[in-house]
Amino acid sequence: MEPCTIITTQANTLLAAFHERMPVILDQKDFDLWLASNVADPQSLMPLLKPCPAEKVEAYPEGLKAMIDRAEKQKPKKKAK
């Protein structure tokens, strides 16, 4: 299995109704910069780590609730002491 990281940022105006954070979603024009192996100053990438515009995403509250419910059911049970 390959390791990965999900980078989050503050939620945009659409998703803020559900949660305070959201994954960073890079604009396609920024892919090459993000993936460049020769970035001299990593701080130069920080402006990319912003919420994507609300008009570029859709929210499905019913789907979110189902995902949360599924995650809750999969949590390991705490053992009684």
Contacts in CASP RR format, 6 or more apart in sequence:
PFRMAT RR
TARGET T0000
AUTHOR 0000-0000-0000
METHOD contacts of the structure
MODEL  1
MEPCTIITTQANTLLAAFHERMPVILDQKDFDLWLASNVADPQSLMPLLK
PCPAEKVEAYPEGLKAMIDRAEKQKPKKKAK
6 23 0 8 1.000
7 23 0 8 1.000
7 24 0 8 1.000
7 49 0 8 1.000
8 21 0 8 1.000
8 22 0 8 1.000
8 23 0 8 1.000
8 24 0 8 1.000
9 21 0 8 1.000
9 22 0 8 1.000
9 23 0 8 1.000
9 24 0 8 1.000
9 49 0 8 1.000
9 50 0 8 1.000
9 51 0 8 1.000
10 16 0 8 1.000
10 20 0 8 1.000
10 21 0 8 1.000
10 22 0 8 1.000
10 51 0 8 1.000
11 18 0 8 1.000
11 19 0 8 1.000
11 20 0 8 1.000
11 21 0 8 1.000
11 22 0 8 1.000
11 51 0 8 1.000
12 22 0 8 1.000
12 51 0 8 1.000
12 52 0 8 1.000
12 53 0 8 1.000
12 54 0 8 1.000
12 57 0 8 1.000
13 54 0 8 1.000
14 54 0 8 1.000
14 57 0 8 1.000
14 59 0 8 1.000
15 22 0 8 1.000
15 51 0 8 1.000
15 54 0 8 1.000
15 57 0 8 1.000
15 59 0 8 1.000
17 59 0 8 1.000
18 59 0 8 1.000
18 61 0 8 1.000
18 64 0 8 1.000
22 51 0 8 1.000
24 48 0 8 1.000
24 49 0 8 1.000
24 50 0 8 1.000
24 52 0 8 1.000
25 52 0 8 1.000
25 56 0 8 1.000
25 57 0 8 1.000
26 34 0 8 1.000
26 48 0 8 1.000
27 52 0 8 1.000
30 48 0 8 1.000
33 39 0 8 1.000
33 45 0 8 1.000
33 48 0 8 1.000
34 45 0 8 1.000
34 48 0 8 1.000
39 45 0 8 1.000
END
